[in-house]
Amino acid sequence: MAIFRTKSYSTISVGSGGRITIPQDMRDDLRIADGDSLTVRLEEADGGQRQITVWKSEGEGPN
């Protein structure tokens, strides 16, 4: 199991239809190109806080 550290942090706005724009520097770091698929997971803590985690899978992907 991998342990991840925060590499960058950004505030983004939600557009029409719930669309979000991933900042260019993050897209560059992830090597995201047109047509790539991303996986998103919604997580919830005991206190009700929620967060989404998005990743680009290369090969098998996370477990």
Secondary structure, 3 states (H helix, E strand, C coil): CCCCCCCCCCCCCECHHHCECCCHHHHHHHCCCCCCCCEEEEEECCCCCEEEEEECCCCCCCC
